[in-house]
Amino acid sequence: MIDFTISPGHGGSDPGATGPTGLKEKDVNLKIALKVGNLLKNQGLNINYTRTTDMRYSENLSADLSARARFANDSKARYFLSIHNNSASNPTATGTETYALAPGGEGEKLARAIQESLVAAIKLPNRGVKFANFAVLRETAMPAALVEVCFINNPKEEALLRDEVFLDKVAIAIAQGVMKFLGRQWKTQGTPILGPASATIAQAQEWARQNKAPQEFVDLAPLYWQIAPARAGVDPAVAYVQFAHETGYLYRDGKSMAGIDANWKNPCGLKVSQGGGNTDPNAHKKFVSWEEGITAHIDHLAIYAGAPGYPRADTPDPRHFPYIAGRATTVEELGGKWAPSPAYGEKLVSMLKALQETTVSEPIPEPKKRAIKLKIEGDCQIRYDEKAQELIITV
């Protein structure tokens, strides 16, 4: 059974709305639809599309829309979702809205779940759930919704629609809204950044010792387990292995390529707000304490992972930019996003696994001490040898 038919609005000879620099709605709609579909497939849903290329069913608009509804009906899909972007005569028109056919029922519930998720993620004005007699809502035999992500005629929002990071965020939010509507738990693909500690402090410190890290690096582990869970819900083991990787286990081979060392108290190579070259020490932030530096590290990881309450105002993170929020929810996704190398995330996963598998030796318990009575009959001399710490009895 097909769970969702996804319909990218417009296509072929019908470009839909066009932005001020020429971006066509049909192209953006298709990109978002394919991203949403792939995400939902990864969540275990069966998906089909009314189009996966730049096509149109008919040059007649009414026939084209009816054909899309008929495609969904013939597929016996459980639900239908149409993806669009808005346009208006006013170039400052802004915001997100989602449509259902009429109040009440599953169509409105679907629209509301998508609207709430999308507004929370992309933070454009909430224009609400609306109702309209659109053909793809009226002629589909299943509950249906139509989302208008933002206004392509607005220069600022057209610029967002050209940004792949923004489109990823839109797609994830729509997919998560769908899963919430279905009452299903969102499954993270990969190694989550957010979550409870996946290893203990003792494991982390033993892992660091086995890798010949200096004592300062070993001693900083408890700060990660103190700050990360309470402040942001970040797995401290993830942050600690990133600390190790970014500092070469706290510069055990000397300074970083930027010439910074442990005195900078910068555990993850954070740069100043304006950025700069990787080899320029002035481009990197110097923190006043390890607590401040580790807090900045945790906050930077948390905003990447889309932690609730992020971005936040009370952060020492100098690069706490809203546009990176939710950009990488897994450790694997940090490759190519936090760092340019796609292998970066896989390296951290490998280090994390080694930390999690570290066995901590149990300390050998001291033997129990007990008092004994010594009874000696006859003449004898008793003396205590201070140097040997022995009691000597001479009979």
Disulfide bonds with the S-S distance in Angstrom:
none
